[in-house]
Amino acid sequence: MDRRNFMRSVAAASLFAGYSSAFAAPVLKQSMVSVDSEGKPFSLDNFAGRVCLVSFFTAACNLCSHDLTLMREFYGNNRSRNFSLIGVNLDAKKSDFVDYATFFKQAVPADQRFPLVWRNAPEHADTFGPINKQPTHFVLDKKQTQVFKREGSFLPDDWDELWSKLS
């Protein structure tokens, strides 16, 4: 192969590699440490080996409330299948989070309760980035790698995707 053909093949390979990496989905391993609504330390690492649905919400969001009702039911039916639901409250005031957590504990059946954390707590740190829409949901596989993100209400296809990860 002469030098000119060699350079063309290297350029083509580089160009192809650039295109393929531009279209490849990023692998995002997520992490979170916080304090839960009971005042206990919380770490996403404790959920390794489980598919997780992490839902960011505010107490006053009607769409969030609707989604969380469906998610609680799904969680109650599937937690024995290595599935966890984690609620991350985005309210600005701690009192709003505390009021929601109190209501949650009183109103939600025990088999549908899931960990609640307050994102604005001083101890809270996560790698989920900015949340621009409420609710925002992340599905993580058993290695805590982000499978998908949904801004807004969970869609029917999202439930199918979540269900397929439990197999």
C-alpha positions as a Markdown table, in Angstrom:
| # | Residue | x | y | z |
|---|---|---|---|---|
| 1 | Met | 0.0 | 0.0 | 0.0 |
| 2 | Asp | 1.4 | 3.4 | -0.9 |
| 3 | Arg | 1.5 | 6.3 | 1.5 |
| 4 | Arg | -1.4 | 8.1 | -0.2 |
| 5 | Asn | -3.8 | 5.1 | 0.2 |
| 6 | Phe | -2.6 | 4.4 | 3.7 |
| 7 | Met | -3.4 | 8.0 | 4.7 |
| 8 | Arg | -6.8 | 7.8 | 3.1 |
| 9 | Ser | -7.6 | 4.6 | 5.0 |
| 10 | Val | -6.4 | 6.1 | 8.3 |
| 11 | Ala | -8.5 | 9.3 | 7.6 |
| 12 | Ala | -11.6 | 7.2 | 6.8 |
| 13 | Ala | -11.2 | 5.0 | 9.9 |
| 14 | Ser | -10.8 | 8.2 | 12.1 |
| 15 | Leu | -13.8 | 9.8 | 10.5 |
| 16 | Phe | -15.9 | 6.6 | 11.0 |
| 17 | Ala | -14.7 | 6.3 | 14.6 |
| 18 | Gly | -15.7 | 9.9 | 15.2 |
| 19 | Tyr | -19.2 | 9.3 | 13.8 |
| 20 | Ser | -19.7 | 6.1 | 15.7 |
| 21 | Ser | -18.7 | 7.6 | 19.0 |
| 22 | Ala | -21.0 | 10.6 | 18.4 |
| 23 | Phe | -23.9 | 8.3 | 18.0 |
| 24 | Ala | -23.0 | 5.9 | 20.9 |
| 25 | Ala | -25.1 | 6.3 | 24.0 |
| 26 | Pro | -23.2 | 7.5 | 27.0 |
| 27 | Val | -22.8 | 5.1 | 29.9 |
| 28 | Leu | -23.7 | 7.0 | 33.0 |
| 29 | Lys | -23.2 | 5.2 | 36.3 |
| 30 | Gln | -25.1 | 7.2 | 38.8 |
| 31 | Ser | -24.4 | 7.7 | 42.5 |
| 32 | Met | -26.2 | 9.4 | 45.4 |
| 33 | Val | -25.6 | 9.9 | 49.1 |
| 34 | Ser | -28.0 | 11.6 | 51.4 |
| 35 | Val | -30.1 | 11.3 | 54.5 |
| 36 | Asp | -33.6 | 9.7 | 54.2 |
| 37 | Ser | -36.8 | 11.0 | 55.6 |
| 38 | Glu | -36.2 | 9.0 | 58.8 |
| 39 | Gly | -32.8 | 10.7 | 59.3 |
| 40 | Lys | -30.8 | 7.6 | 58.4 |
| 41 | Pro | -27.8 | 7.7 | 56.0 |
| 42 | Phe | -28.8 | 6.8 | 52.4 |
| 43 | Ser | -26.5 | 5.6 | 49.7 |
| 44 | Leu | -27.5 | 4.4 | 46.2 |
| 45 | Asp | -24.6 | 1.9 | 46.6 |
| 46 | Asn | -26.9 | 0.0 | 48.9 |
| 47 | Phe | -29.2 | -0.8 | 45.9 |
| 48 | Ala | -26.5 | -2.4 | 43.8 |
| 49 | Gly | -27.9 | -5.6 | 42.1 |
| 50 | Arg | -31.4 | -4.0 | 41.9 |
| 51 | Val | -33.1 | -2.2 | 39.1 |
| 52 | Cys | -33.9 | 1.3 | 40.4 |
| 53 | Leu | -36.4 | 3.9 | 39.4 |
| 54 | Val | -35.3 | 7.2 | 40.8 |
| 55 | Ser | -38.0 | 9.9 | 40.7 |
| 56 | Phe | -37.4 | 13.6 | 41.3 |
| 57 | Phe | -40.5 | 15.4 | 42.3 |
| 58 | Thr | -42.0 | 18.2 | 44.4 |
| 59 | Ala | -44.8 | 17.8 | 46.9 |
| 60 | Ala | -47.1 | 20.3 | 45.2 |
| 61 | Cys | -46.8 | 18.8 | 41.7 |
| 62 | Asn | -50.0 | 17.1 | 40.6 |
| 63 | Leu | -48.3 | 15.3 | 37.7 |
| 64 | Cys | -45.6 | 14.0 | 40.2 |
| 65 | Ser | -48.3 | 12.8 | 42.6 |
| 66 | His | -50.1 | 10.9 | 39.8 |
| 67 | Asp | -46.8 | 9.3 | 38.6 |
| 68 | Leu | -45.8 | 8.4 | 42.2 |
| 69 | Thr | -49.1 | 6.7 | 42.8 |
| 70 | Leu | -48.6 | 4.4 | 39.8 |
| 71 | Met | -44.9 | 3.9 | 40.7 |
| 72 | Arg | -45.8 | 2.9 | 44.3 |
| 73 | Glu | -48.2 | 0.2 | 43.0 |
| 74 | Phe | -45.5 | -1.1 | 40.6 |
| 75 | Tyr | -43.0 | -1.1 | 43.4 |
| 76 | Gly | -45.4 | -3.0 | 45.7 |
| 77 | Asn | -45.9 | -5.6 | 43.1 |
| 78 | Asn | -42.2 | -5.9 | 42.0 |
| 79 | Arg | -39.9 | -5.2 | 44.9 |
| 80 | Ser | -39.4 | -9.0 | 45.4 |
| 81 | Arg | -38.0 | -9.0 | 41.8 |
| 82 | Asn | -34.9 | -6.9 | 42.8 |
| 83 | Phe | -36.7 | -3.6 | 42.0 |
| 84 | Ser | -36.4 | -0.4 | 44.1 |
| 85 | Leu | -38.1 | 2.9 | 43.9 |
| 86 | Ile | -36.4 | 6.0 | 45.3 |
| 87 | Gly | -38.1 | 9.3 | 45.7 |
| 88 | Val | -36.0 | 12.5 | 45.6 |
| 89 | Asn | -37.8 | 15.6 | 46.8 |
| 90 | Leu | -36.9 | 18.9 | 45.1 |
| 91 | Asp | -38.8 | 21.3 | 47.4 |
| 92 | Ala | -36.9 | 24.4 | 48.3 |
| 93 | Lys | -37.9 | 24.4 | 52.0 |
| 94 | Lys | -37.2 | 21.5 | 54.3 |
| 95 | Ser | -40.5 | 22.0 | 56.0 |
| 96 | Asp | -42.3 | 21.1 | 52.8 |
| 97 | Phe | -40.3 | 17.9 | 52.5 |
| 98 | Val | -40.9 | 17.0 | 56.2 |
| 99 | Asp | -44.7 | 17.6 | 55.7 |
| 100 | Tyr | -44.7 | 15.4 | 52.6 |
| 101 | Ala | -42.7 | 12.7 | 54.4 |
| 102 | Thr | -45.1 | 12.7 | 57.3 |
| 103 | Phe | -48.1 | 12.5 | 55.0 |
| 104 | Phe | -46.5 | 9.8 | 53.0 |
| 105 | Lys | -45.8 | 7.7 | 56.1 |
| 106 | Gln | -49.5 | 8.0 | 57.3 |
| 107 | Ala | -51.2 | 7.7 | 53.9 |
| 108 | Val | -49.2 | 5.1 | 52.0 |
| 109 | Pro | -49.6 | 1.4 | 52.8 |
| 110 | Ala | -46.4 | -0.1 | 54.3 |
| 111 | Asp | -45.8 | -2.5 | 51.3 |
| 112 | Gln | -45.7 | 0.5 | 48.9 |
| 113 | Arg | -43.4 | 2.8 | 51.0 |
| 114 | Phe | -40.0 | 3.5 | 49.5 |
| 115 | Pro | -37.0 | 5.6 | 50.5 |
| 116 | Leu | -37.5 | 9.4 | 50.4 |
| 117 | Val | -34.6 | 11.8 | 50.3 |
| 118 | Trp | -34.4 | 15.6 | 50.1 |
| 119 | Arg | -32.1 | 16.8 | 47.4 |
| 120 | Asn | -31.5 | 20.2 | 49.1 |
| 121 | Ala | -30.2 | 18.6 | 52.3 |
| 122 | Pro | -26.6 | 19.7 | 53.2 |
| 123 | Glu | -25.6 | 16.0 | 53.2 |
| 124 | His | -27.0 | 15.3 | 49.8 |
| 125 | Ala | -24.8 | 14.7 | 46.7 |
| 126 | Asp | -25.7 | 13.0 | 43.4 |
| 127 | Thr | -24.5 | 12.7 | 39.8 |
| 128 | Phe | -27.9 | 13.1 | 38.2 |
| 129 | Gly | -27.3 | 16.7 | 37.1 |
| 130 | Pro | -29.8 | 19.5 | 36.8 |
| 131 | Ile | -33.4 | 18.6 | 36.9 |
| 132 | Asn | -35.3 | 21.0 | 34.6 |
| 133 | Lys | -38.8 | 19.5 | 34.6 |
| 134 | Gln | -41.0 | 17.9 | 37.2 |
| 135 | Pro | -41.3 | 15.0 | 37.5 |
| 136 | Thr | -38.0 | 13.6 | 36.1 |
| 137 | His | -37.4 | 9.9 | 36.3 |
| 138 | Phe | -34.3 | 7.8 | 35.8 |
| 139 | Val | -34.2 | 4.0 | 35.4 |
| 140 | Leu | -30.9 | 2.4 | 36.5 |
| 141 | Asp | -29.9 | -1.1 | 35.7 |
| 142 | Lys | -28.5 | -3.5 | 38.4 |
| 143 | Lys | -25.0 | -1.9 | 38.0 |
| 144 | Gln | -26.6 | 1.5 | 38.6 |
| 145 | Thr | -26.0 | 2.6 | 35.0 |
| 146 | Gln | -28.6 | 4.9 | 33.6 |
| 147 | Val | -30.9 | 3.0 | 31.2 |
| 148 | Phe | -33.1 | 6.0 | 30.3 |
| 149 | Lys | -34.3 | 9.3 | 31.6 |
| 150 | Arg | -37.9 | 10.6 | 31.3 |
| 151 | Glu | -38.7 | 14.3 | 31.8 |
| 152 | Gly | -42.4 | 14.6 | 32.6 |
| 153 | Ser | -44.9 | 11.8 | 33.1 |
| 154 | Phe | -43.8 | 8.2 | 32.6 |
| 155 | Leu | -45.2 | 6.9 | 29.3 |
| 156 | Pro | -46.6 | 3.5 | 28.5 |
| 157 | Asp | -43.4 | 2.5 | 26.6 |
| 158 | Asp | -41.4 | 3.5 | 29.7 |
| 159 | Trp | -43.3 | 0.9 | 31.8 |
| 160 | Asp | -42.5 | -1.7 | 29.2 |
| 161 | Glu | -38.8 | -0.7 | 29.3 |
| 162 | Leu | -38.8 | -0.9 | 33.1 |
| 163 | Trp | -40.5 | -4.2 | 33.1 |
| 164 | Ser | -38.0 | -5.7 | 30.6 |
| 165 | Lys | -35.1 | -4.7 | 32.9 |
| 166 | Leu | -36.6 | -6.8 | 35.7 |
| 167 | Ser | -36.2 | -10.1 | 33.8 |
